[in-house]
């Protein structure tokens, strides 16, 4: 649920796969903190 929500925010940045992965990685950190 939260992962898909973050991906929605990153939709505009999905032009670069690396950026998309980084965005998800940062989102995971936010959940853990």
N, CA, C, O and CB atoms as a CASP TS submission, in Angstrom:
PFRMAT TS
TARGET T0000
AUTHOR 0000-0000-0000
METHOD Language model
MODEL 1
PARENT N/A
ATOM      1  N   UNK     1       0.813  -1.200   0.000  1.00  0.00           N
ATOM      2  CA  UNK     1       0.000   0.000   0.000  1.00  0.00           C
ATOM      3  C   UNK     1       0.851   1.257   0.000  1.00  0.00           C
ATOM      4  O   UNK     1       0.732   2.097  -0.892  1.00  0.00           O
ATOM      5  CB  UNK     1      -0.921   0.002   1.190  1.00  0.00           C
ATOM      6  N   UNK     2       1.700   1.381   0.992  1.00  0.00           N
ATOM      7  CA  UNK     2       2.526   2.597   1.083  1.00  0.00           C
ATOM      8  C   UNK     2       3.504   2.683  -0.070  1.00  0.00           C
ATOM      9  O   UNK     2       3.837   3.775  -0.529  1.00  0.00           O
ATOM     10  CB  UNK     2       3.289   2.633   2.410  1.00  0.00           C
ATOM     11  N   UNK     3       3.971   1.516  -0.545  1.00  0.00           N
ATOM     12  CA  UNK     3       4.936   1.506  -1.643  1.00  0.00           C
ATOM     13  C   UNK     3       4.297   2.044  -2.919  1.00  0.00           C
ATOM     14  O   UNK     3       4.904   2.848  -3.626  1.00  0.00           O
ATOM     15  CB  UNK     3       5.478   0.083  -1.876  1.00  0.00           C
ATOM     16  N   UNK     4       3.089   1.610  -3.213  1.00  0.00           N
ATOM     17  CA  UNK     4       2.389   2.083  -4.405  1.00  0.00           C
ATOM     18  C   UNK     4       2.087   3.574  -4.282  1.00  0.00           C
ATOM     19  O   UNK     4       2.138   4.306  -5.270  1.00  0.00           O
ATOM     20  CB  UNK     4       1.085   1.286  -4.623  1.00  0.00           C
ATOM     21  N   UNK     5       1.774   4.015  -3.080  1.00  0.00           N
ATOM     22  CA  UNK     5       1.496   5.429  -2.859  1.00  0.00           C
ATOM     23  C   UNK     5       2.722   6.268  -3.169  1.00  0.00           C
ATOM     24  O   UNK     5       2.615   7.343  -3.759  1.00  0.00           O
ATOM     25  CB  UNK     5       1.039   5.672  -1.420  1.00  0.00           C
ATOM     26  N   UNK     6       3.882   5.777  -2.774  1.00  0.00           N
ATOM     27  CA  UNK     6       5.125   6.507  -3.030  1.00  0.00           C
ATOM     28  C   UNK     6       5.439   6.485  -4.522  1.00  0.00           C
ATOM     29  O   UNK     6       5.936   7.466  -5.076  1.00  0.00           O
ATOM     30  CB  UNK     6       6.299   5.901  -2.219  1.00  0.00           C
ATOM     31  N   UNK     7       5.145   5.360  -5.166  1.00  0.00           N
ATOM     32  CA  UNK     7       5.418   5.259  -6.602  1.00  0.00           C
ATOM     33  C   UNK     7       4.549   6.249  -7.375  1.00  0.00           C
ATOM     34  O   UNK     7       4.963   6.761  -8.415  1.00  0.00           O
ATOM     35  CB  UNK     7       5.169   3.817  -7.106  1.00  0.00           C
ATOM     36  N   UNK     8       3.349   6.518  -6.868  1.00  0.00           N
ATOM     37  CA  UNK     8       2.481   7.494  -7.526  1.00  0.00           C
ATOM     38  C   UNK     8       3.151   8.861  -7.522  1.00  0.00           C
ATOM     39  O   UNK     8       3.082   9.605  -8.501  1.00  0.00           O
ATOM     40  CB  UNK     8       1.098   7.564  -6.829  1.00  0.00           C
ATOM     41  N   UNK     9       3.801   9.181  -6.407  1.00  0.00           N
ATOM     42  CA  UNK     9       4.484  10.468  -6.295  1.00  0.00           C
ATOM     43  C   UNK     9       5.707  10.489  -7.200  1.00  0.00           C
ATOM     44  O   UNK     9       6.118  11.549  -7.672  1.00  0.00           O
ATOM     45  CB  UNK     9       4.890  10.747  -4.832  1.00  0.00           C
ATOM     46  N   UNK    10       6.291   9.313  -7.443  1.00  0.00           N
ATOM     47  CA  UNK    10       7.517   9.230  -8.233  1.00  0.00           C
ATOM     48  C   UNK    10       7.219   9.053  -9.720  1.00  0.00           C
ATOM     49  O   UNK    10       8.136   8.971 -10.538  1.00  0.00           O
ATOM     50  CB  UNK    10       8.384   8.079  -7.737  1.00  0.00           C
ATOM     51  N   UNK    11       5.932   8.995 -10.066  1.00  0.00           N
ATOM     52  CA  UNK    11       5.536   8.743 -11.456  1.00  0.00           C
ATOM     53  C   UNK    11       6.221   9.702 -12.423  1.00  0.00           C
ATOM     54  O   UNK    11       6.652   9.297 -13.503  1.00  0.00           O
ATOM     55  CB  UNK    11       4.022   8.861 -11.602  1.00  0.00           C
ATOM     56  N   UNK    12       6.321  10.965 -12.040  1.00  0.00           N
ATOM     57  CA  UNK    12       6.936  11.963 -12.917  1.00  0.00           C
ATOM     58  C   UNK    12       8.440  11.748 -13.062  1.00  0.00           C
ATOM     59  O   UNK    12       9.067  12.272 -13.983  1.00  0.00           O
ATOM     60  CB  UNK    12       6.667  13.364 -12.385  1.00  0.00           C
ATOM     61  N   UNK    13       9.010  10.970 -12.141  1.00  0.00           N
ATOM     62  CA  UNK    13      10.458  10.774 -12.163  1.00  0.00           C
ATOM     63  C   UNK    13      10.837   9.413 -12.729  1.00  0.00           C
ATOM     64  O   UNK    13      12.015   9.058 -12.768  1.00  0.00           O
ATOM     65  CB  UNK    13      11.029  10.927 -10.763  1.00  0.00           C
ATOM     66  N   UNK    14       9.836   8.648 -13.168  1.00  0.00           N
ATOM     67  CA  UNK    14      10.108   7.299 -13.671  1.00  0.00           C
ATOM     68  C   UNK    14      10.810   7.308 -15.027  1.00  0.00           C
ATOM     69  O   UNK    14      11.096   6.249 -15.586  1.00  0.00           O
ATOM     70  CB  UNK    14       8.815   6.518 -13.776  1.00  0.00           C
ATOM     71  N   UNK    15      11.088   8.501 -15.556  1.00  0.00           N
ATOM     72  CA  UNK    15      11.820   8.574 -16.817  1.00  0.00           C
ATOM     73  C   UNK    15      13.209   7.976 -16.633  1.00  0.00           C
ATOM     74  O   UNK    15      13.800   7.441 -17.572  1.00  0.00           O
ATOM     75  CB  UNK    15      11.916  10.039 -17.318  1.00  0.00           C
ATOM     76  N   UNK    16      13.722   8.075 -15.403  1.00  0.00           N
ATOM     77  CA  UNK    16      15.028   7.495 -15.104  1.00  0.00           C
ATOM     78  C   UNK    16      14.848   6.384 -14.075  1.00  0.00           C
ATOM     79  O   UNK    16      14.513   6.660 -12.923  1.00  0.00           O
ATOM     80  CB  UNK    16      16.021   8.580 -14.584  1.00  0.00           C
ATOM     81  N   UNK    17      15.068   5.123 -14.479  1.00  0.00           N
ATOM     82  CA  UNK    17      14.914   3.972 -13.581  1.00  0.00           C
ATOM     83  C   UNK    17      15.672   4.149 -12.275  1.00  0.00           C
ATOM     84  O   UNK    17      15.168   3.777 -11.215  1.00  0.00           O
ATOM     85  CB  UNK    17      15.385   2.709 -14.269  1.00  0.00           C
ATOM     86  N   UNK    18      16.868   4.707 -12.334  1.00  0.00           N
ATOM     87  CA  UNK    18      17.673   4.888 -11.127  1.00  0.00           C
ATOM     88  C   UNK    18      16.972   5.828 -10.159  1.00  0.00           C
ATOM     89  O   UNK    18      16.990   5.610  -8.947  1.00  0.00           O
ATOM     90  CB  UNK    18      19.068   5.430 -11.480  1.00  0.00           C
ATOM     91  N   UNK    19      16.356   6.871 -10.696  1.00  0.00           N
ATOM     92  CA  UNK    19      15.655   7.834  -9.854  1.00  0.00           C
ATOM     93  C   UNK    19      14.471   7.167  -9.174  1.00  0.00           C
ATOM     94  O   UNK    19      14.198   7.415  -7.999  1.00  0.00           O
ATOM     95  CB  UNK    19      15.188   9.045 -10.681  1.00  0.00           C
ATOM     96  N   UNK    20      13.763   6.312  -9.925  1.00  0.00           N
ATOM     97  CA  UNK    20      12.599   5.626  -9.380  1.00  0.00           C
ATOM     98  C   UNK    20      13.029   4.714  -8.235  1.00  0.00           C
ATOM     99  O   UNK    20      12.385   4.685  -7.186  1.00  0.00           O
ATOM    100  CB  UNK    20      11.873   4.816 -10.480  1.00  0.00           C
ATOM    101  N   UNK    21      14.123   3.964  -8.437  1.00  0.00           N
ATOM    102  CA  UNK    21      14.614   3.057  -7.401  1.00  0.00           C
ATOM    103  C   UNK    21      15.044   3.841  -6.176  1.00  0.00           C
ATOM    104  O   UNK    21      14.778   3.428  -5.047  1.00  0.00           O
ATOM    105  CB  UNK    21      15.782   2.210  -7.926  1.00  0.00           C
ATOM    106  N   UNK    22      15.710   4.976  -6.389  1.00  0.00           N
ATOM    107  CA  UNK    22      16.168   5.796  -5.272  1.00  0.00           C
ATOM    108  C   UNK    22      14.980   6.324  -4.485  1.00  0.00           C
ATOM    109  O   UNK    22      15.006   6.350  -3.255  1.00  0.00           O
ATOM    110  CB  UNK    22      17.038   6.959  -5.770  1.00  0.00           C
ATOM    111  N   UNK    23      13.937   6.747  -5.195  1.00  0.00           N
ATOM    112  CA  UNK    23      12.754   7.295  -4.532  1.00  0.00           C
ATOM    113  C   UNK    23      12.119   6.241  -3.636  1.00  0.00           C
ATOM    114  O   UNK    23      11.734   6.531  -2.503  1.00  0.00           O
ATOM    115  CB  UNK    23      11.731   7.802  -5.569  1.00  0.00           C
ATOM    116  N   UNK    24      12.011   5.005  -4.151  1.00  0.00           N
ATOM    117  CA  UNK    24      11.432   3.905  -3.369  1.00  0.00           C
ATOM    118  C   UNK    24      12.322   3.596  -2.175  1.00  0.00           C
ATOM    119  O   UNK    24      11.831   3.338  -1.076  1.00  0.00           O
ATOM    120  CB  UNK    24      11.246   2.638  -4.246  1.00  0.00           C
ATOM    121  N   UNK    25      13.639   3.625  -2.393  1.00  0.00           N
ATOM    122  CA  UNK    25      14.589   3.348  -1.317  1.00  0.00           C
ATOM    123  C   UNK    25      14.421   4.359  -0.191  1.00  0.00           C
ATOM    124  O   UNK    25      14.408   3.994   0.985  1.00  0.00           O
ATOM    125  CB  UNK    25      16.036   3.373  -1.848  1.00  0.00           C
ATOM    126  N   UNK    26      14.293   5.626  -0.554  1.00  0.00           N
ATOM    127  CA  UNK    26      14.104   6.677   0.448  1.00  0.00           C
ATOM    128  C   UNK    26      12.768   6.499   1.151  1.00  0.00           C
ATOM    129  O   UNK    26      12.656   6.747   2.352  1.00  0.00           O
ATOM    130  CB  UNK    26      14.184   8.072  -0.200  1.00  0.00           C
ATOM    131  N   UNK    27      11.759   6.071   0.408  1.00  0.00           N
ATOM    132  CA  UNK    27      10.437   5.858   0.994  1.00  0.00           C
ATOM    133  C   UNK    27      10.499   4.743   2.034  1.00  0.00           C
ATOM    134  O   UNK    27       9.864   4.830   3.085  1.00  0.00           O
ATOM    135  CB  UNK    27       9.400   5.517  -0.104  1.00  0.00           C
ATOM    136  N   UNK    28      11.267   3.696   1.738  1.00  0.00           N
ATOM    137  CA  UNK    28      11.415   2.581   2.675  1.00  0.00           C
ATOM    138  C   UNK    28      12.075   3.057   3.960  1.00  0.00           C
ATOM    139  O   UNK    28      11.696   2.637   5.054  1.00  0.00           O
ATOM    140  CB  UNK    28      12.239   1.440   2.043  1.00  0.00           C
ATOM    141  N   UNK    29      13.068   3.941   3.825  1.00  0.00           N
ATOM    142  CA  UNK    29      13.765   4.475   5.000  1.00  0.00           C
ATOM    143  C   UNK    29      12.790   5.273   5.859  1.00  0.00           C
ATOM    144  O   UNK    29      12.821   5.182   7.086  1.00  0.00           O
ATOM    145  CB  UNK    29      14.967   5.364   4.575  1.00  0.00           C
ATOM    146  N   UNK    30      11.925   6.054   5.214  1.00  0.00           N
ATOM    147  CA  UNK    30      10.953   6.864   5.962  1.00  0.00           C
ATOM    148  C   UNK    30      10.046   5.967   6.796  1.00  0.00           C
ATOM    149  O   UNK    30       9.693   6.315   7.923  1.00  0.00           O
ATOM    150  CB  UNK    30      10.106   7.733   4.999  1.00  0.00           C
ATOM    151  N   UNK    31       9.667   4.812   6.247  1.00  0.00           N
ATOM    152  CA  UNK    31       8.783   3.888   6.974  1.00  0.00           C
ATOM    153  C   UNK    31       9.517   3.300   8.173  1.00  0.00           C
ATOM    154  O   UNK    31       8.930   3.120   9.240  1.00  0.00           O
ATOM    155  CB  UNK    31       8.281   2.752   6.041  1.00  0.00           C
ATOM    156  N   UNK    32      10.802   3.002   7.995  1.00  0.00           N
ATOM    157  CA  UNK    32      11.582   2.364   9.057  1.00  0.00           C
ATOM    158  C   UNK    32      11.907   3.333  10.189  1.00  0.00           C
ATOM    159  O   UNK    32      12.022   2.920  11.343  1.00  0.00           O
ATOM    160  CB  UNK    32      12.869   1.791   8.487  1.00  0.00           C
ATOM    161  N   UNK    33      12.056   4.606   9.870  1.00  0.00           N
ATOM    162  CA  UNK    33      12.440   5.590  10.894  1.00  0.00           C
ATOM    163  C   UNK    33      11.280   5.880  11.830  1.00  0.00           C
ATOM    164  O   UNK    33      11.417   6.683  12.752  1.00  0.00           O
ATOM    165  CB  UNK    33      12.921   6.893  10.239  1.00  0.00           C
TER
END
